[in-house]
Every structure is written in structure tokens, then in C-alpha cells.
Amino acid sequence: MRRFTSFLLGLFTGAVLGSALGLLLTPESGSDFRNRVQGFLTKLKTEVQQAMTERRAELETELENLRNPTQPPQA
């Protein structure tokens, strides 16, 4: 348990230091950087929602096929 706690502490410390250095050393102004990060996060959110919707549809189709085994599986 001690090794795991040390690992998590090191991971957290590295993430905080890496983020701080990234923000301090960026060549862009603060507002430009925030806009770029916000755009990236918006795009990421949209992509995750789209992937979630597609996967949900696949799982619902698979569940329906399992509930009605007389129907041939859809490809």
C-alpha cells in the first residue's frame, strides 16, 4: 500500500508541476492560450459525446439481438 501511495503522490506532483511549467513557458498570451484550451476541450467533449452515442446504439442493437435470438444477427 505504501508503494501505491508513493506512486500516486509522485503522479500528482508531476502533473501539477508539468501543468505549472506548461502555463509559465507557453509562448502565447493568457487569453489566447485559454481560448485554445477551451476550443480543444469543447472539441473533445463533442467527440466523446458522439462516440458515446454511437457505442450506445451498438450496445442497444446487440442487447435487442440477445433478447430476440430468433432474428439473425445484424452486421
C-alpha positions as CSV (number, residue, x, y, z in Angstrom):
1,M,0.0,0.0,0.0
2,R,2.9,2.3,0.7
3,R,4.3,1.9,-2.8
4,F,0.9,2.7,-4.3
5,T,0.5,5.8,-2.2
6,S,4.0,7.0,-3.1
7,F,3.2,6.3,-6.8
8,L,0.0,8.4,-6.6
9,L,1.8,11.2,-4.8
10,G,4.5,11.2,-7.4
11,L,2.0,11.2,-10.2
12,F,0.0,14.1,-8.7
13,T,3.2,16.1,-8.1
14,G,4.4,15.5,-11.6
15,A,1.0,16.5,-13.1
16,V,0.9,19.7,-11.0
17,L,4.5,20.7,-11.8
18,G,4.1,19.8,-15.5
19,S,0.9,21.9,-15.8
20,A,2.5,24.9,-14.0
21,L,5.6,24.8,-16.3
22,G,3.4,24.4,-19.3
23,L,1.5,27.5,-18.4
24,L,4.6,29.5,-17.5
25,L,6.6,28.6,-20.6
26,T,3.8,28.9,-23.2
27,P,4.7,31.4,-26.0
28,E,1.1,32.7,-26.2
29,S,-0.7,35.3,-24.2
30,G,-3.0,34.1,-21.4
31,S,-6.3,34.8,-23.3
32,D,-5.0,33.2,-26.5
33,F,-4.0,30.1,-24.5
34,R,-7.3,29.9,-22.6
35,N,-9.2,30.2,-25.9
36,R,-7.1,27.4,-27.5
37,V,-7.6,25.2,-24.4
38,Q,-11.3,25.9,-24.3
39,G,-11.6,25.1,-28.0
40,F,-9.7,21.8,-27.5
41,L,-11.9,20.9,-24.6
42,T,-15.1,21.7,-26.5
43,K,-14.0,19.6,-29.4
44,L,-13.0,16.7,-27.1
45,K,-16.4,16.9,-25.3
46,T,-18.2,16.7,-28.7
47,E,-16.1,13.8,-29.9
48,V,-16.7,11.9,-26.6
49,Q,-20.4,12.5,-26.8
50,Q,-20.5,11.3,-30.4
51,A,-18.6,8.2,-29.6
52,M,-20.8,7.5,-26.6
53,T,-23.9,7.9,-28.7
54,E,-22.5,5.5,-31.4
55,R,-21.5,2.9,-28.8
56,R,-24.8,3.1,-27.0
57,A,-26.6,2.4,-30.3
58,E,-24.3,-0.6,-31.0
59,L,-25.0,-1.9,-27.5
60,E,-28.7,-1.4,-27.8
61,T,-28.7,-3.3,-31.1
62,E,-26.7,-6.1,-29.5
63,L,-29.0,-6.3,-26.5
64,E,-32.0,-6.5,-28.8
65,N,-30.4,-9.3,-30.7
66,L,-29.7,-11.1,-27.4
67,R,-33.3,-10.6,-26.2
68,N,-34.7,-11.9,-29.6
69,P,-32.4,-14.8,-30.6
70,T,-34.8,-15.9,-33.4
71,Q,-33.8,-13.0,-35.5
72,P,-30.5,-13.3,-37.4
73,P,-27.7,-11.1,-36.1
74,Q,-27.3,-7.8,-37.9
75,A,-23.9,-6.9,-39.3
